[in-house]
């Protein structure tokens, strides 16, 4: 997968250093992934929550943080939308 919009992840890692290693591992795993369907993604990330046809929420650091991405399986693209604490996540307008 091609990972786009990494700046929010970079900024978040600087503010939440406890999440740095987990986010960097996630980034590497995403860039190595070749999922064709949400089912394939769920096999690797069983706690991820697909929302609608392209939105997915990943848990970071045991659900302490949330990461919202759009996944275009056909074109092999993952776009970062938001990353934040669990309480920030509750305010996101995910469509």
PyMOL commands that set and color helices and strands:
alter all, ss='L'
color gray80, all
select helices_A, chain A and resi 7-15+17-32+38-44+86-89
alter helices_A, ss='H'
color red, helices_A
select strands_A, chain A and resi 2-4+49-51+55-60+65-72+77-85
alter strands_A, ss='S'
color yellow, strands_A
deselect
rebuild
show_as cartoon
